[in-house]
Amino acid sequence: MDFFHLSKLFWLLFEPGNFLTFLLLAGVALLAAGRRHCGLVLVLVPAAAFVGLIFLPLDQWVMHPLENRYSRPPLPAQVQGIVVLGGGEEPEISASRGVPTENFAEGALVEAAVLMRRYPAARLIFSGGSPAFAGLAHPEAMVAHGIFDQLGADQSRITYEDRSRNTWENLVFSRRLAKPAPGETWLLVTAAIHMPRSMGIAGQIGWTMTPWPTDYQTLGGGGLVTRWNLSENLGLLEEALHEWIGLVAYRLTGKTGALFPAPAKAGP
């Protein structure tokens, strides 16, 4: 089994919501079998976790460092290209409904359209295939094409990369299409939480890129949002933990050069 399928299987089992549910079910089964002590422990652990997720900003504590790692620099005078990474598109729903649909990270496509207008000579590459375990009939690029149409973007300037299944393939395949020349300025547009891993890959494959994070989900300056909403907080925690686990996995497999990639320091 390759890296892509292993990562999908791992996350299916250890995604926090799934994992806590498995613990709860195991605890109930042990209680029913008369294993009171072990069963009670396995029931109380997920119960405490769910309560903590309601009343504590666990999701934001985990997410803040990721979103704060890379900030937007001043806009360059010239930009030769823009790369937008997929991730929030819903290809199957879009195909079924006939309406391009996203579930999150809508800001990346809107921001890309704004940047296209600001830099009329820049090329744009959207990278997004099928990230599902068994593959899907429709790639994320199909959804992006429809949304860029709705935004009035010039399709003649956009190249769609529709074979990638994960962030590593996003950047590797996009670089092959871009063929960036030395000294060119390329903007990397993706969700702020996803930027450290994306920039780490770009550096590992020798592509100097300028980060342009979008879709922030935490307050700047370390402020905390009080939601008291289990489903929303759990979803954000899962998203953040997915990135942290991805950073570890990508470092261990040589896909990034650092465990927590950081902006290059200016000057000597």
C-alpha positions as CSV (number, residue, x, y, z in Angstrom):
1,M,0.0,0.0,0.0
2,D,1.4,3.4,-1.0
3,F,1.8,6.6,1.1
4,F,-1.5,8.0,-0.1
5,H,-3.6,5.0,0.8
6,L,-1.9,4.5,4.1
7,S,-2.5,8.1,5.1
8,K,-6.2,7.8,4.2
9,L,-6.6,4.5,6.2
10,F,-4.7,6.0,9.2
11,W,-7.0,9.0,9.3
12,L,-10.1,7.0,8.9
13,L,-9.2,5.1,12.1
14,F,-7.7,7.9,14.2
15,E,-9.7,10.9,13.2
16,P,-10.6,12.3,16.6
17,G,-14.4,12.0,16.2
18,N,-14.1,8.4,14.9
19,F,-11.5,7.4,17.4
20,L,-13.5,8.7,20.4
21,T,-16.6,7.0,19.0
22,F,-14.7,3.7,18.7
23,L,-13.6,4.1,22.3
24,L,-17.1,4.8,23.5
25,L,-18.5,1.7,21.6
26,A,-15.7,-0.4,23.0
27,G,-16.5,0.8,26.5
28,V,-20.2,0.0,26.2
29,A,-19.3,-3.5,24.9
30,L,-17.0,-4.1,27.8
31,L,-19.7,-2.9,30.3
32,A,-22.2,-5.2,28.7
33,A,-19.7,-8.1,29.0
34,G,-19.2,-7.4,32.7
35,R,-15.8,-5.8,32.4
36,R,-16.9,-2.8,34.6
37,H,-13.5,-1.2,35.3
38,C,-12.1,-1.2,31.7
39,G,-15.5,-0.4,30.2
40,L,-16.0,2.6,32.5
41,V,-12.6,4.0,31.6
42,L,-13.3,3.7,27.9
43,V,-16.7,5.4,28.3
44,L,-15.4,8.2,30.5
45,V,-12.4,9.2,28.3
46,P,-14.5,10.2,25.2
47,A,-17.2,11.7,27.5
48,A,-14.6,14.0,29.1
49,A,-13.2,14.8,25.7
50,F,-16.5,15.8,24.3
51,V,-17.2,18.0,27.3
52,G,-13.8,19.6,27.0
53,L,-14.5,20.3,23.3
54,I,-17.6,22.2,24.2
55,F,-16.3,24.4,27.0
56,L,-12.6,24.7,26.1
57,P,-11.0,26.3,23.0
58,L,-9.0,23.2,22.3
59,D,-9.4,23.6,18.5
60,Q,-8.0,27.1,18.6
61,W,-5.0,26.2,20.8
62,V,-4.0,23.6,18.3
63,M,-4.9,25.7,15.2
64,H,-3.3,29.0,16.2
65,P,0.4,28.0,15.6
66,L,-0.5,26.7,12.1
67,E,-2.4,29.8,11.0
68,N,0.2,32.2,12.5
69,R,3.3,30.5,10.9
70,Y,3.1,32.3,7.6
71,S,1.6,35.8,7.1
72,R,0.9,37.6,4.0
73,P,3.9,39.7,2.8
74,P,3.5,43.0,0.9
75,L,2.3,42.4,-2.6
76,P,5.1,42.0,-5.1
77,A,5.5,44.5,-7.9
78,Q,5.3,41.7,-10.4
79,V,4.0,38.2,-10.3
80,Q,4.6,35.6,-13.0
81,G,2.3,32.9,-11.7
82,I,-0.2,31.9,-9.0
83,V,-0.8,28.4,-7.7
84,V,-4.1,27.6,-5.9
85,L,-4.4,24.3,-4.0
86,G,-7.7,22.5,-3.9
87,G,-9.2,21.0,-0.8
88,G,-12.7,22.3,-0.1
89,E,-14.4,21.3,-3.4
90,E,-17.2,18.8,-3.5
91,P,-16.9,17.2,-7.0
92,E,-19.6,14.5,-6.6
93,I,-22.2,16.9,-5.2
94,S,-21.3,19.5,-7.9
95,A,-21.8,16.9,-10.6
96,S,-25.0,15.6,-9.2
97,R,-26.6,19.1,-8.6
98,G,-25.1,20.8,-11.7
99,V,-23.8,23.6,-9.4
100,P,-20.1,24.0,-8.4
101,T,-20.1,23.5,-4.6
102,E,-17.4,23.9,-1.9
103,N,-17.7,23.0,1.8
104,F,-14.8,25.2,3.0
105,A,-11.8,27.2,1.7
106,E,-13.9,29.2,-0.6
107,G,-11.7,32.2,0.0
108,A,-8.8,30.7,-1.9
109,L,-10.6,30.7,-5.3
110,V,-12.0,34.2,-4.7
111,E,-8.6,35.5,-3.7
112,A,-7.0,33.9,-6.8
113,A,-9.6,35.7,-9.0
114,V,-8.7,39.0,-7.3
115,L,-4.9,38.3,-7.8
116,M,-5.6,37.6,-11.5
117,R,-7.1,41.0,-11.9
118,R,-4.3,42.7,-10.1
119,Y,-1.6,40.9,-12.1
120,P,-3.1,40.6,-15.6
121,A,0.0,39.0,-17.1
122,A,0.2,36.2,-14.4
123,R,-0.6,32.6,-15.2
124,L,-2.7,30.6,-12.7
125,I,-2.6,26.9,-11.9
126,F,-5.3,25.3,-10.0
127,S,-4.2,21.9,-8.5
128,G,-6.8,19.4,-7.4
129,G,-7.6,15.9,-8.4
130,S,-9.4,13.3,-6.4
131,P,-8.3,13.0,-2.7
132,A,-10.7,10.1,-1.9
133,F,-9.4,6.7,-0.9
134,A,-10.9,4.9,-3.9
135,G,-10.8,7.9,-6.3
136,L,-13.8,9.8,-7.7
137,A,-15.1,10.2,-11.2
138,H,-14.9,14.0,-11.0
139,P,-11.8,15.9,-9.8
140,E,-11.7,19.0,-7.7
141,A,-10.5,20.9,-10.7
142,M,-13.9,20.5,-12.3
143,V,-15.5,22.4,-9.4
144,A,-12.9,25.1,-9.5
145,H,-13.5,25.6,-13.3
146,G,-17.2,26.2,-12.6
147,I,-16.4,28.6,-9.7
148,F,-13.9,30.6,-11.7
149,D,-16.5,30.9,-14.5
150,Q,-18.9,32.4,-11.9
151,L,-16.2,34.8,-10.8
152,G,-15.6,36.0,-14.3
153,A,-12.0,34.8,-14.4
154,D,-10.2,34.6,-17.8
155,Q,-10.1,30.8,-18.4
156,S,-7.5,31.2,-21.1
157,R,-5.0,32.1,-18.3
158,I,-5.8,29.1,-16.1
159,T,-4.3,25.7,-16.2
160,Y,-6.1,22.9,-14.3
161,E,-4.0,20.1,-12.8
162,D,-6.5,17.3,-12.1
163,R,-4.4,14.2,-11.2
164,S,-3.1,15.1,-7.7
165,R,-4.4,13.3,-4.7
166,N,-2.6,15.0,-1.8
167,T,-0.5,18.1,-1.1
168,W,2.8,16.5,-2.2
169,E,1.3,15.7,-5.6
170,N,-0.3,19.2,-5.8
171,L,3.1,20.9,-5.7
172,V,5.1,18.3,-7.6
173,F,2.6,18.2,-10.5
174,S,2.1,22.0,-10.5
175,R,5.8,22.6,-10.8
176,R,6.0,20.4,-13.8
177,L,3.2,22.5,-15.4
178,A,4.7,25.8,-14.3
179,K,8.3,25.2,-15.3
180,P,9.3,28.2,-13.1
181,A,12.4,30.1,-14.3
182,P,14.9,31.4,-11.8
183,G,13.9,34.8,-10.4
184,E,10.2,34.4,-11.2
185,T,7.7,35.2,-8.5
186,W,5.0,32.6,-7.8
187,L,2.3,33.1,-5.2
188,L,1.0,30.0,-3.3
189,V,-2.7,30.4,-2.4
190,T,-4.1,28.0,0.2
191,A,-5.8,28.0,3.6
192,A,-3.7,29.5,6.3
193,I,-3.8,26.2,8.3
194,H,-2.5,24.3,5.3
195,M,0.3,26.8,4.5
196,P,3.2,25.4,6.6
197,R,3.0,21.9,5.0
198,S,2.6,23.4,1.6
199,M,5.5,25.8,1.9
200,G,7.6,23.0,3.3
201,I,7.0,20.8,0.2
202,A,7.7,23.8,-2.1
203,G,11.1,24.3,-0.4
204,Q,11.8,20.6,-0.6
205,I,11.2,20.4,-4.4
206,G,13.2,23.6,-5.0
207,W,10.4,25.9,-5.8
208,T,10.7,29.4,-4.2
209,M,7.2,30.6,-3.6
210,T,5.5,33.5,-1.8
211,P,2.8,32.4,0.7
212,W,-0.6,34.0,0.3
213,P,-2.8,32.4,3.1
214,T,-6.6,32.5,3.0
215,D,-9.5,31.3,5.0
216,Y,-8.4,32.0,8.5
217,Q,-10.4,30.3,11.2
218,T,-8.9,31.9,14.4
219,L,-8.5,35.4,15.6
220,G,-5.2,37.2,15.1
221,G,-3.0,38.0,18.0
222,G,-3.9,34.8,19.9
223,G,-7.5,35.8,20.6
224,L,-10.0,33.1,21.2
225,V,-13.5,32.6,19.8
226,T,-16.1,31.2,22.2
227,R,-18.4,28.8,20.4
228,W,-19.6,26.2,22.9
229,N,-20.5,24.0,19.9
230,L,-19.3,20.4,20.0
231,S,-19.7,19.7,16.3
232,E,-18.0,22.9,15.1
233,N,-15.2,22.7,17.6
234,L,-14.6,19.0,16.9
235,G,-14.5,19.7,13.1
236,L,-11.9,22.4,13.6
237,L,-9.8,20.3,15.9
238,E,-9.8,17.4,13.4
239,E,-8.7,19.8,10.7
240,A,-5.9,21.1,12.8
241,L,-4.7,17.7,14.0
242,H,-4.8,16.5,10.4
243,E,-2.3,19.1,9.5
244,W,0.0,18.4,12.5
245,I,-0.1,14.7,11.7
246,G,0.6,15.5,8.1
247,L,3.6,17.6,9.0
248,V,5.1,14.7,11.0
249,A,4.4,12.2,8.2
250,Y,5.8,14.4,5.5
251,R,8.9,15.0,7.5
252,L,9.5,11.4,8.2
253,T,9.1,10.5,4.6
254,G,11.3,13.3,3.3
255,K,8.6,15.3,1.7
256,T,9.5,18.4,3.8
257,G,12.9,19.5,5.1
258,A,11.6,20.5,8.6
259,L,9.1,19.3,11.0
260,F,7.4,22.7,11.2
261,P,8.5,24.7,8.2
262,A,9.0,28.4,8.8
263,P,9.5,31.5,6.6
264,A,13.1,32.1,5.5
265,K,14.9,34.8,7.6
266,A,15.7,37.9,5.8
267,G,19.3,39.3,5.7
268,P,22.6,37.7,6.8
